[in-house]
């Protein structure tokens, strides 16, 4: 998948990934955000994202939000939660903790479940909280916890949300585009994602796939002016593609090209298979090298894995990071639980051959 591997670095990271050359080349074109071409492009990516998210595309809309995925999370919380409502934040890592911090900063009424950062969420504990807090109106959760690689059960949380009649907010920044699921089927009212994860675009904006019926009720009720999701949606709809504030034009163009690449590849099912091959290649190779896994396999997402350095290896992360970088591989170096724990992402414009090359270089180092 990756062209000219000998000349280019391979990003085995979270959030930012290796992208296709055509995506990078698209950044060279100068476009004005007021051109009809750009407005049409905005409307096109909105339509395509909704169709990726659900078969019930008439019930949902896509709202682009300038900034990272966290900006979009704050936009949803700040726009959709009323004064007399309460969010139940499910957290087993940094992504979930951020949702809680957003609620606190916006003075939104909320309660939290804080689970182990190395294990899947405890569904019994979550249901007990729902039973004992009838004033909860919304559930918010990260689908994949990128600080560890845990994949939380959308199916189980969806069932609880329906059982207790709660609105469901899903931070799917690390999963959307990399695995197939229908937001309408799982009762997701608001899905947050970005172009720069499994959709293989670049960073610059995020987006929300929102249930139109619920969004329509939130005119002039947001906690923020610039992150007012309703205003952004209404303005883009009225102007047929013009953003309220300066858009990241190049990121939008790159995303359009990335979506073309997704279609050419064969869609989400085919991409999911490629990511699974990457995951299995990495998992099996790291086992052979003696690395331990932070997250049990039954809770592990297919998008990134966390490892601990074997005790027999006299190494620290900084030394490992530096030597891998010199060989053309970039791994994550932030959000570490301890110095001997590190993460490797397997998504982006890479394939199992890229992973095999990484493993070969890692073997020489350790």
Kinemage of the C-alpha trace (Angstrom):
@kinemage 1
@onewidth
@group {chain A} dominant
@subgroup {mainchain}
@vectorlist {calphas} color= white
{ca unk a 1} P 0.000 0.000 0.000
{ca unk a 2} L 2.712 2.468 0.955
{ca unk a 3} L 4.729 3.800 -1.983
{ca unk a 4} L 8.512 4.119 -1.897
{ca unk a 5} L 8.923 2.602 1.558
{ca unk a 6} L 12.689 3.025 1.415
{ca unk a 7} L 12.354 6.789 1.036
{ca unk a 8} L 9.437 7.553 3.316
{ca unk a 9} L 8.762 7.214 7.006
{ca unk a 10} L 5.991 4.876 8.100
{ca unk a 11} L 3.729 6.215 10.845
{ca unk a 12} L 2.634 3.440 13.186
{ca unk a 13} L 0.878 5.915 15.438
{ca unk a 14} L -2.581 6.912 16.626
{ca unk a 15} L -4.550 9.950 15.365
{ca unk a 16} L -2.090 10.795 12.553
{ca unk a 17} L -1.234 8.065 10.033
{ca unk a 18} L 0.606 7.480 6.787
{ca unk a 19} L -1.540 8.697 3.898
{ca unk a 20} L -1.604 7.895 0.204
{ca unk a 21} L 0.490 9.999 -2.162
{ca unk a 22} L -2.595 11.230 -4.040
{ca unk a 23} L -3.967 12.548 -0.754
{ca unk a 24} L -0.730 14.459 -0.136
{ca unk a 25} L -0.575 15.775 -3.687
{ca unk a 26} L -4.098 17.153 -3.390
{ca unk a 27} L -2.787 19.662 -0.839
{ca unk a 28} L -0.930 21.510 -3.598
{ca unk a 29} L -4.084 22.876 -5.232
{ca unk a 30} L -5.117 26.374 -4.168
{ca unk a 31} L -8.867 26.683 -3.633
{ca unk a 32} L -10.965 29.505 -2.197
{ca unk a 33} L -13.610 28.514 0.362
{ca unk a 34} L -16.054 30.773 -1.515
{ca unk a 35} L -15.684 28.927 -4.819
{ca unk a 36} L -18.574 26.800 -6.000
{ca unk a 37} L -16.078 23.952 -6.403
{ca unk a 38} L -15.247 23.979 -2.703
{ca unk a 39} L -18.863 24.361 -1.604
{ca unk a 40} L -19.822 21.400 -3.781
{ca unk a 41} L -16.930 19.436 -2.291
{ca unk a 42} L -18.185 20.174 1.231
{ca unk a 43} L -21.660 18.952 0.383
{ca unk a 44} L -20.276 15.870 -1.340
{ca unk a 45} L -18.139 14.736 1.610
{ca unk a 46} L -21.087 15.333 3.932
{ca unk a 47} L -23.312 13.084 1.843
{ca unk a 48} L -20.664 10.387 1.499
{ca unk a 49} L -19.890 10.284 5.214
{ca unk a 50} L -23.560 9.860 6.114
{ca unk a 51} L -23.856 7.002 3.627
{ca unk a 52} L -20.837 5.331 5.241
{ca unk a 53} L -22.426 5.768 8.668
{ca unk a 54} L -25.909 4.439 7.982
{ca unk a 55} L -28.440 3.034 5.557
{ca unk a 56} L -30.963 5.425 7.134
{ca unk a 57} L -29.224 8.405 5.528
{ca unk a 58} L -32.356 10.593 5.458
{ca unk a 59} L -32.471 10.561 9.271
{ca unk a 60} L -28.900 11.851 9.741
{ca unk a 61} L -26.721 14.721 8.660
{ca unk a 62} L -22.986 15.416 8.805
{ca unk a 63} L -21.691 18.614 10.389
{ca unk a 64} L -17.983 19.433 9.909
{ca unk a 65} L -16.288 21.161 12.851
{ca unk a 66} L -12.952 22.961 12.537
{ca unk a 67} L -10.343 21.439 14.866
{ca unk a 68} L -9.566 17.994 16.248
{ca unk a 69} L -11.984 15.293 17.314
{ca unk a 70} L -12.067 16.771 20.822
{ca unk a 71} L -13.490 20.001 19.375
{ca unk a 72} L -16.338 17.997 17.862
{ca unk a 73} L -16.944 16.167 21.146
{ca unk a 74} L -17.210 19.517 22.917
{ca unk a 75} L -19.492 20.801 20.168
{ca unk a 76} L -21.888 17.893 20.716
{ca unk a 77} L -21.856 18.156 24.518
{ca unk a 78} L -22.164 21.939 24.452
{ca unk a 79} L -24.956 21.987 21.882
{ca unk a 80} L -27.074 18.966 22.726
{ca unk a 81} L -27.192 18.827 26.545
{ca unk a 82} L -29.819 21.050 28.123
{ca unk a 83} L -29.813 22.564 31.606
{ca unk a 84} L -32.246 19.959 32.908
{ca unk a 85} L -30.387 17.008 31.331
{ca unk a 86} L -27.545 14.783 32.540
{ca unk a 87} L -24.744 12.903 30.770
{ca unk a 88} L -23.469 9.524 31.876
{ca unk a 89} L -19.829 9.416 30.777
{ca unk a 90} L -18.356 5.934 30.425
{ca unk a 91} L -14.570 6.044 30.698
{ca unk a 92} L -11.740 3.550 30.796
{ca unk a 93} L -8.991 5.824 29.526
{ca unk a 94} L -7.960 9.300 28.430
{ca unk a 95} L -10.604 9.672 25.728
{ca unk a 96} L -13.446 9.059 28.147
{ca unk a 97} L -11.795 11.241 30.777
{ca unk a 98} L -11.726 14.122 28.277
{ca unk a 99} L -15.489 13.883 27.821
{ca unk a 100} L -15.868 14.221 31.582
{ca unk a 101} L -13.549 17.241 31.642
{ca unk a 102} L -15.567 18.870 28.866
{ca unk a 103} L -18.783 18.356 30.840
{ca unk a 104} L -17.144 19.848 33.931
{ca unk a 105} L -15.755 22.888 32.115
{ca unk a 106} L -19.119 23.569 30.430
{ca unk a 107} L -20.899 23.055 33.766
{ca unk a 108} L -23.005 20.332 32.197
{ca unk a 109} L -24.626 17.988 34.707
{ca unk a 110} L -22.887 14.594 34.488
{ca unk a 111} L -21.854 11.443 36.296
{ca unk a 112} L -19.006 9.085 35.423
{ca unk a 113} L -18.096 5.441 35.349
{ca unk a 114} L -14.314 5.086 35.624
{ca unk a 115} L -13.118 1.626 34.713
{ca unk a 116} L -9.711 0.016 34.426
{ca unk a 117} L -7.491 1.540 31.750
{ca unk a 118} L -6.324 -1.946 30.825
{ca unk a 119} L -9.665 -3.779 30.700
{ca unk a 120} L -13.044 -3.574 28.987
{ca unk a 121} L -15.862 -1.743 30.741
{ca unk a 122} L -17.877 -3.594 33.383
{ca unk a 123} L -21.405 -3.789 31.985
{ca unk a 124} L -22.975 -4.786 35.309
{ca unk a 125} L -21.559 -1.688 36.993
{ca unk a 126} L -22.747 0.498 34.129
{ca unk a 127} L -26.278 -0.878 34.297
{ca unk a 128} L -26.367 -0.328 38.065
{ca unk a 129} L -25.484 3.333 37.535
{ca unk a 130} L -28.293 3.660 34.983
{ca unk a 131} L -30.738 2.007 37.376
{ca unk a 132} L -29.785 4.296 40.261
{ca unk a 133} L -29.673 7.561 38.279
{ca unk a 134} L -33.030 8.018 36.582
{ca unk a 135} L -32.173 11.649 35.758
{ca unk a 136} L -29.541 10.515 33.209
{ca unk a 137} L -30.648 11.542 29.712
{ca unk a 138} L -27.536 10.825 27.626
{ca unk a 139} L -24.745 8.239 27.534
{ca unk a 140} L -21.350 9.265 26.129
{ca unk a 141} L -18.525 6.809 25.422
{ca unk a 142} L -15.357 6.392 23.381
{ca unk a 143} L -15.740 3.386 21.076
{ca unk a 144} L -11.993 2.696 21.076
{ca unk a 145} L -9.796 3.964 23.882
{ca unk a 146} L -6.679 5.111 22.031
{ca unk a 147} L -4.589 5.446 25.179
{ca unk a 148} L -4.553 1.640 25.392
{ca unk a 149} L -6.282 0.058 22.382
{ca unk a 150} L -9.359 -1.202 24.252
{ca unk a 151} L -12.435 -1.635 22.052
{ca unk a 152} L -15.570 -0.959 24.070
{ca unk a 153} L -18.717 -2.879 23.180
{ca unk a 154} L -21.012 -0.681 21.107
{ca unk a 155} L -23.578 -3.459 20.923
{ca unk a 156} L -23.822 -3.835 24.709
{ca unk a 157} L -24.001 -0.093 25.406
{ca unk a 158} L -26.534 0.319 22.609
{ca unk a 159} L -28.773 -2.285 24.254
{ca unk a 160} L -28.540 -0.500 27.612
{ca unk a 161} L -29.247 2.886 26.019
{ca unk a 162} L -32.383 1.485 24.401
{ca unk a 163} L -33.441 -0.380 27.537
{ca unk a 164} L -33.223 2.740 29.689
{ca unk a 165} L -34.288 5.150 26.903
{ca unk a 166} L -31.103 7.243 26.814
{ca unk a 167} L -29.636 9.223 23.926
{ca unk a 168} L -26.288 7.770 22.814
{ca unk a 169} L -23.195 9.862 21.964
{ca unk a 170} L -20.306 7.874 20.491
{ca unk a 171} L -16.745 9.113 20.085
{ca unk a 172} L -15.746 6.939 17.134
{ca unk a 173} L -12.670 8.860 16.052
{ca unk a 174} L -10.503 5.728 16.188
{ca unk a 175} L -12.982 3.300 14.592
{ca unk a 176} L -15.156 5.057 12.009
{ca unk a 177} L -14.119 3.999 8.531
{ca unk a 178} L -12.164 1.009 9.820
{ca unk a 179} L -14.992 -1.266 10.830
{ca unk a 180} L -18.521 -1.558 9.549
{ca unk a 181} L -21.418 -0.557 11.805
{ca unk a 182} L -24.669 1.328 11.209
{ca unk a 183} L -25.388 4.194 13.623
{ca unk a 184} L -29.144 3.835 13.165
{ca unk a 185} L -29.017 0.100 13.913
{ca unk a 186} L -27.186 0.751 17.196
{ca unk a 187} L -29.261 3.786 18.132
{ca unk a 188} L -26.335 6.201 18.017
{ca unk a 189} L -27.738 9.731 17.952
{ca unk a 190} L -24.410 11.539 17.592
{ca unk a 191} L -21.216 10.012 16.212
{ca unk a 192} L -17.951 11.952 16.348
{ca unk a 193} L -15.087 11.123 13.999
{ca unk a 194} L -12.242 12.671 11.993
{ca unk a 195} L -10.820 12.294 8.486
{ca unk a 196} L -7.316 11.546 9.784
{ca unk a 197} L -7.874 8.158 11.400
{ca unk a 198} L -9.333 5.132 9.578
{ca unk a 199} L -10.638 7.270 6.705
{ca unk a 200} L -6.979 8.047 5.862
{ca unk a 201} L -7.287 11.775 5.300
{ca unk a 202} L -5.323 14.479 7.102
{ca unk a 203} L -5.971 16.431 10.295
{ca unk a 204} L -7.672 19.814 10.207
{ca unk a 205} L -11.301 19.215 11.049
{ca unk a 206} L -13.635 16.710 12.658
{ca unk a 207} L -17.269 15.944 12.022
{ca unk a 208} L -20.464 14.822 13.694
{ca unk a 209} L -23.007 12.458 12.181
{ca unk a 210} L -26.147 13.692 13.922
{ca unk a 211} L -29.759 12.596 14.084
{ca unk a 212} L -31.577 15.502 12.410
{ca unk a 213} L -34.713 15.230 14.534
{ca unk a 214} L -32.746 15.850 17.736
{ca unk a 215} L -30.451 18.494 16.249
{ca unk a 216} L -33.448 20.570 15.117
{ca unk a 217} L -34.446 21.134 18.749
{ca unk a 218} L -31.200 22.887 19.717
{ca unk a 219} L -31.326 26.214 17.885
{ca unk a 220} L -29.640 29.000 19.941
{ca unk a 221} L -29.097 26.682 22.916
{ca unk a 222} L -25.374 25.918 22.679
{ca unk a 223} L -22.906 26.772 25.449
{ca unk a 224} L -20.457 28.112 22.867
{ca unk a 225} L -20.705 30.443 19.888
{ca unk a 226} L -17.875 29.055 17.746
{ca unk a 227} L -18.688 25.414 18.593
{ca unk a 228} L -22.438 25.763 18.107
{ca unk a 229} L -23.155 22.623 16.103
{ca unk a 230} L -26.677 23.704 15.182
{ca unk a 231} L -25.476 27.056 13.816
{ca unk a 232} L -22.754 25.356 11.774
{ca unk a 233} L -25.275 22.924 10.308
{ca unk a 234} L -27.894 25.585 9.570
{ca unk a 235} L -25.385 27.924 7.909
{ca unk a 236} L -23.918 25.214 5.667
{ca unk a 237} L -27.414 24.103 4.695
{ca unk a 238} L -28.589 27.641 3.876
{ca unk a 239} L -25.463 28.541 1.870
{ca unk a 240} L -25.189 25.140 0.183
{ca unk a 241} L -21.683 24.414 1.426
{ca unk a 242} L -20.229 27.608 2.906
{ca unk a 243} L -18.745 27.223 6.399
{ca unk a 244} L -19.469 29.788 9.159
{ca unk a 245} L -15.785 30.472 9.762
{ca unk a 246} L -12.601 29.896 7.742
{ca unk a 247} L -12.519 26.211 6.792
{ca unk a 248} L -9.360 24.043 6.489
{ca unk a 249} L -9.651 24.033 2.707
{ca unk a 250} L -6.709 21.719 2.016
{ca unk a 251} L -7.884 19.188 4.614
{ca unk a 252} L -11.331 19.099 3.002
{ca unk a 253} L -9.805 18.536 -0.443
{ca unk a 254} L -7.546 15.811 0.939
{ca unk a 255} L -10.542 14.148 2.600
{ca unk a 256} L -12.425 14.121 -0.688
{ca unk a 257} L -9.497 12.316 -2.317
{ca unk a 258} L -9.229 9.930 0.664
{ca unk a 259} L -12.898 9.008 0.259
{ca unk a 260} L -12.254 8.331 -3.439
{ca unk a 261} L -9.455 5.997 -2.364
{ca unk a 262} L -11.777 4.214 0.084
{ca unk a 263} L -14.281 3.567 -2.693
{ca unk a 264} L -11.541 2.370 -5.031
{ca unk a 265} L -10.229 0.006 -2.357
{ca unk a 266} L -13.652 -1.619 -2.123
{ca unk a 267} L -15.272 0.130 0.840
{ca unk a 268} L -15.229 -0.417 4.585
{ca unk a 269} L -15.394 -4.229 4.485
{ca unk a 270} L -12.243 -4.468 2.375
{ca unk a 271} L -10.407 -1.875 4.448
{ca unk a 272} L -11.379 -3.663 7.648
{ca unk a 273} L -9.849 -6.871 6.274
{ca unk a 274} L -6.594 -5.054 5.490
{ca unk a 275} L -6.451 -3.587 8.993
{ca unk a 276} L -7.118 -7.027 10.477
{ca unk a 277} L -4.229 -8.471 8.451
{ca unk a 278} L -2.019 -5.674 9.763
{ca unk a 279} L -3.182 -6.340 13.310
{ca unk a 280} L -2.605 -10.098 13.144
{ca unk a 281} L 0.817 -9.645 11.556
{ca unk a 282} L 1.847 -7.276 14.340
{ca unk a 283} L 0.304 -9.368 17.120
{ca unk a 284} L 1.980 -12.591 16.026
{ca unk a 285} L 5.309 -10.910 15.340
{ca unk a 286} L 5.438 -9.164 18.710
{ca unk a 287} L 4.605 -12.422 20.487
{ca unk a 288} L 7.588 -14.067 18.793
{ca unk a 289} L 9.829 -11.193 19.917
{ca unk a 290} L 8.734 -11.693 23.531
{ca unk a 291} L 6.669 -8.553 24.051
{ca unk a 292} L 3.767 -8.625 26.498
{ca unk a 293} L 0.360 -7.162 25.651
{ca unk a 294} L -1.184 -4.539 27.919
{ca unk a 295} L -4.805 -5.315 26.956
{ca unk a 296} L -6.303 -8.840 26.940
{ca unk a 297} L -6.974 -10.050 23.409
{ca unk a 298} L -10.744 -10.260 23.941
{ca unk a 299} L -10.828 -6.502 24.705
{ca unk a 300} L -8.307 -5.472 22.045
{ca unk a 301} L -9.226 -3.294 19.082
{ca unk a 302} L -7.784 -4.149 15.641
{ca unk a 303} L -6.451 -0.609 15.189
{ca unk a 304} L -3.659 -0.269 17.738
{ca unk a 305} L -1.931 -2.379 20.348
{ca unk a 306} L -0.139 -1.489 23.566
{ca unk a 307} L 2.950 -3.418 24.635
{ca unk a 308} L 5.328 -3.601 27.547
{ca unk a 309} L 9.061 -3.937 26.997
{ca unk a 310} L 10.233 -7.405 28.129
{ca unk a 311} L 12.098 -7.306 31.433
{ca unk a 312} L 15.026 -9.106 29.824
{ca unk a 313} L 15.555 -6.126 27.508
{ca unk a 314} L 17.625 -3.294 28.972
{ca unk a 315} L 15.765 -0.592 27.068
{ca unk a 316} L 13.597 2.429 27.699
{ca unk a 317} L 11.028 3.949 25.401
{ca unk a 318} L 13.038 7.001 24.377
{ca unk a 319} L 15.907 4.845 23.170
{ca unk a 320} L 13.526 2.539 21.301
{ca unk a 321} L 11.700 5.494 19.734
{ca unk a 322} L 14.932 7.112 18.558
{ca unk a 323} L 16.351 3.971 16.942
{ca unk a 324} L 13.085 3.100 15.199
{ca unk a 325} L 12.828 6.666 13.904
{ca unk a 326} L 16.311 6.401 12.432
{ca unk a 327} L 15.090 3.302 10.555
{ca unk a 328} L 12.052 5.164 9.200
{ca unk a 329} L 9.358 4.114 11.677
{ca unk a 330} L 7.461 6.466 13.983
{ca unk a 331} L 5.587 5.064 16.983
{ca unk a 332} L 3.619 6.898 19.679
{ca unk a 333} L 5.615 8.602 22.382
{ca unk a 334} L 2.924 10.354 24.429
{ca unk a 335} L 0.174 9.379 26.868
{ca unk a 336} L 2.388 6.659 28.309
{ca unk a 337} L 1.257 4.889 31.438
{ca unk a 338} L 4.856 4.036 32.284
{ca unk a 339} L 8.151 4.374 30.446
{ca unk a 340} L 8.212 0.692 29.433
{ca unk a 341} L 4.752 0.765 27.804
{ca unk a 342} L 4.200 1.915 24.226
{ca unk a 343} L 1.577 1.768 21.463
{ca unk a 344} L 1.709 0.795 17.815
{ca unk a 345} L -1.045 1.713 15.352
{ca unk a 346} L -1.776 -0.450 12.308
{ca unk a 347} L -4.072 1.818 10.273
{ca unk a 348} L -3.407 4.310 7.504
{ca unk a 349} L -2.004 3.680 4.035
{ca unk a 350} L 0.050 0.667 5.096
{ca unk a 351} L -0.275 -3.084 4.656
{ca unk a 352} L 1.068 -6.233 6.278
{ca unk a 353} L 4.344 -5.886 4.341
{ca unk a 354} L 4.911 -2.570 6.132
{ca unk a 355} L 4.303 -4.299 9.470
{ca unk a 356} L 6.685 -7.138 8.559
{ca unk a 357} L 9.378 -4.618 7.688
{ca unk a 358} L 8.830 -2.895 11.042
{ca unk a 359} L 9.124 -6.208 12.901
{ca unk a 360} L 12.340 -7.023 11.081
{ca unk a 361} L 13.859 -3.692 12.140
{ca unk a 362} L 12.570 -4.038 15.703
{ca unk a 363} L 14.161 -7.487 15.980
{ca unk a 364} L 17.557 -5.998 15.102
{ca unk a 365} L 17.154 -3.311 17.797
{ca unk a 366} L 16.011 -5.455 20.733
